[in-house]
C-alpha cells in the first residue's frame, strides 16, 4: 500500500533546516517495515501576497507499507518529528493519504496552488476525504501540505530530493548509471537526441530528477555528441517574508476527515 505524506511551512527565516531536509530526516528514521520510495520537492508560487521563508516549497514523502499495516505509526511519528524539529516561527501542516484516496478534486486544488493564493478553508474542503493537520502557528502549512500530496499523485511536476541511491551516485556518471538507479534520462534540447547508456554526464555533482509521468526523470542538455549535462542546477536561496505575515495563532490541529 502506497502512502503520500505532505509537509509544508516547517521553517522560519532563522531555521538551519528547510522543509525538504526535515522530510528527508523523517524518512531516514522510519522503521524497516516502511519502504521509502522517495521524497519530492514541490514549488509553490513566490507571490507578494503569500508569506514564505526562502523558495516557498513543500515536500511529499512516498512510502510503501504492507496492505494490512495501519498508518497510525506514520501519523504519530510524523507528528512527533514535526513537533521536535519545526522552527519556533513556523506554521507546519501535515497531509496523509493512501495513493488511491487522492482524487481529482485534490489534484485540481493542488495544481491551482502553484499559480495563485489559496486559503486554509479551500485546502480543508479539498482534503476532506483524507487526513490533514495544522500543527502550529497560523496552520497555513496545511495548504502546501495538501498540494504536495495532490501534485505527487498528478505526477508531472516537482523534483526528487531523495530516491534510492540518488545521493550516492557521485559526480562522474554515465547515462547507464542513472538507468541502473531507476532514473530515466531525457534531452530537453529543441531538437533532442536520445541519451545512450554509454554517454557521459558532466557536472553531475547535484542531480535532482524531475517527477514526469509518475517517474524520476533527469532532464539533460547536449554538450557534445555522447556528452550531456543536467539541464538544471542548484540555485541560491532568497527570502520573502512580509513584516505582517507571521503573526502567531493558537495551535489548532485540524482534520480533513
C-alpha positions in Angstrom: 0.0 0.0 0.0 1.4 3.3 -1.1 1.1 6.3 1.3 1.7 10.0 0.4 2.7 12.3 3.2 2.8 16.1 2.5 4.7 18.6 4.7 4.9 22.4 4.5 5.9 25.5 6.4 8.3 23.8 8.9 10.9 26.6 9.0 11.4 30.3 9.6 14.0 32.8 8.5 16.4 31.7 11.2 16.0 27.9 10.7 19.0 25.8 9.9 16.9 23.1 8.3 14.3 23.7 5.5 11.2 21.6 4.8 13.0 19.3 2.3 15.8 18.4 4.7 13.3 17.9 7.6 11.3 15.4 5.5 14.4 13.6 4.4 15.4 13.2 8.1 11.9 12.0 8.8 12.1 9.1 6.2 15.6 8.2 7.4 14.2 7.4 10.8 11.3 5.2 9.7 11.3 1.6 10.8 12.2 -1.3 8.5 8.6 -2.2 7.7 8.4 1.1 5.7 9.9 1.2 2.2 10.7 4.8 1.2 10.2 5.2 -2.5 11.3 8.9 -2.4 10.8 12.4 -1.3 9.7 15.0 -3.8 10.1 18.8 -3.5 7.2 20.9 -5.0 7.5 24.5 -6.0 4.8 26.9 -4.8 4.3 30.4 -6.1 6.5 33.2 -4.9 3.8 35.9 -4.9 3.8 39.1 -2.8 0.6 38.2 -1.0 1.9 34.7 0.1 4.3 34.6 3.0 7.2 32.2 2.6 10.7 31.7 4.0 13.1 31.0 1.2 11.9 29.4 -2.1 8.3 28.5 -1.0 8.4 24.8 -1.4 6.6 21.9 0.2 7.6 18.2 0.2 5.9 14.8 -0.2 7.3 11.5 1.1 6.2 8.4 -0.8 6.2 5.4 1.4 5.2 1.8 0.8 3.8 -0.3 3.7 2.1 -3.7 3.7 -1.6 -3.7 2.9 -2.6 -4.9 6.4 -0.5 -2.2 8.1 -2.0 0.8 9.9 -0.9 4.3 9.1 -1.1 5.2 12.8 2.6 4.7 13.1 3.4 7.1 10.2 1.0 9.7 11.5 2.3 9.6 15.1 6.0 9.5 14.1 5.5 12.4 11.6 3.7 14.5 14.3 6.5 13.8 16.8 9.1 14.7 14.2 7.4 18.0 13.4 7.0 18.9 17.0 10.6 18.2 17.6 12.2 19.8 14.6 9.9 22.6 13.3 11.2 26.1 13.8 9.5 28.2 16.5 8.2 30.7 14.0 6.8 28.1 11.6 3.2 27.2 10.6 3.5 23.4 9.9 1.0 21.4 8.1 0.8 17.6 7.5 -1.3 15.8 5.0 -1.6 12.0 4.8 -3.4 9.9 2.1 -3.3 6.4 0.6 -2.5 6.7 -3.1 -6.0 5.6 -4.2 -7.6 8.2 -1.9 -6.0 11.2 -3.8 -8.9 12.1 -6.1 -9.3 14.5 -9.0 -10.6 17.3 -6.7 -7.4 17.2 -4.6 -5.3 17.2 -7.7 -7.1 20.2 -9.2 -6.8 22.1 -6.0 -3.1 21.3 -5.8 -2.4 22.4 -9.4 -4.2 25.7 -8.6 -2.0 26.2 -5.5 1.0 26.5 -7.9 -0.4 29.6 -9.6 -2.5 31.6 -7.1 -3.1 32.1 -3.4 -5.5 29.6 -1.8 -7.0 29.5 1.7 -7.0 27.1 4.5 -10.7 26.7 4.1 -10.2 25.6 0.5 -7.5 23.2 1.5 -9.7 21.6 4.2 -12.5 21.3 1.7 -10.4 19.6 -0.9 -8.8 17.3 1.6 -12.0 16.4 3.5 -11.7 12.7 2.5 -8.1 12.3 3.6 -6.1 13.4 6.7 -5.0 17.0 7.2 -3.5 18.5 10.3 -2.3 22.0 11.2 0.3 21.7 13.9 1.2 25.2 14.9 1.3 28.9 14.4 -1.3 30.0 11.8 -1.7 26.4 10.4 -1.1 27.9 6.9 1.1 24.8 6.2 -2.0 22.8 5.5 -2.3 24.4 2.1 1.1 23.4 0.9 0.9 20.0 2.6 -2.2 19.2 0.7 -0.7 20.5 -2.6 2.4 18.3 -2.1 0.2 15.2 -1.9 -2.0 16.2 -4.9 0.9 17.2 -7.1 2.7 14.0 -6.4 -0.3 12.0 -7.5 -0.6 14.3 -10.5 2.9 13.1 -11.5 4.0 15.9 -13.7 5.8 18.4 -11.5 8.3 18.5 -8.7 11.7 17.0 -8.3 13.1 14.1 -6.3 15.4 15.1 -3.5 15.6 11.6 -2.2 15.3 8.4 -4.4 17.0 5.1 -3.9 20.8 5.6 -4.4 20.4 9.2 -5.8 22.8 10.7 -3.2 25.4 8.0 -3.7 25.9 8.3 -7.4 28.9 10.6 -7.4 29.9 13.2 -10.0 31.4 11.1 -12.7 28.5 9.4 -14.4 27.3 7.7 -17.5 23.7 7.5 -18.6 23.7 3.8 -17.7 24.4 4.7 -14.1 21.2 6.5 -13.9 19.3 3.8 -15.7 20.6 1.3 -13.1 19.4 3.6 -10.3 15.9 3.6 -11.8 16.1 7.1 -13.2 15.3 7.9 -16.8 17.3 10.5 -18.8 15.6 12.8 -21.3 17.1 15.5 -23.5 15.4 18.9 -23.3 17.1 20.3 -26.4 15.0 21.8 -29.1 16.0 19.0 -31.5 16.7 16.3 -29.0 18.8 13.3 -29.5 18.4 10.2 -27.3 20.9 9.9 -24.4 22.5 6.4 -24.8 23.7 4.2 -22.0 27.4 4.8 -22.6 27.1 8.6 -22.9 28.8 10.7 -20.3 27.1 13.2 -18.0 29.2 16.1 -16.9 28.7 18.4 -13.9 26.7 15.7 -12.1 27.5 16.8 -8.6 23.9 17.9 -8.0 21.3 15.7 -9.6 17.6 16.1 -8.8 15.4 14.2 -11.2 12.0 15.6 -12.1 8.7 13.8 -11.5 7.5 13.2 -15.0 4.8 10.7 -15.8 5.0 9.5 -12.2 8.7 8.5 -12.7 12.0 10.1 -11.8 13.5 11.7 -15.0 16.7 13.6 -15.2 16.5 16.4 -17.8 19.8 16.9 -19.7 21.1 19.1 -22.5 23.7 18.1 -25.0 27.3 19.4 -24.6 28.7 17.3 -27.5 27.9 14.0 -29.2 27.8 11.4 -26.4 28.2 14.1 -23.7 25.4 15.6 -21.6 25.0 17.8 -18.6 22.0 18.3 -16.2 19.6 21.0 -17.6 19.1 22.4 -14.2 21.5 23.2 -11.4 21.4 24.3 -7.8 20.3 27.8 -7.1 20.8 30.3 -4.2 18.0 30.9 -1.7 16.1 34.1 -1.4 13.8 35.4 1.2 10.3 37.0 1.1 8.6 37.4 4.4 6.2 40.3 4.6 6.5 42.0 8.0 2.9 41.3 9.0 2.8 37.7 7.6 4.0 35.7 10.6 1.5 36.7 13.3 1.2 33.7 15.6 -2.0 31.9 16.3 -3.1 29.3 18.8 -2.1 25.8 17.8 -5.2 24.2 16.4 -4.8 20.8 14.8 -7.4 20.3 12.1 -8.5 17.2 10.3 -9.8 16.8 6.8 -12.0 13.8 7.8 
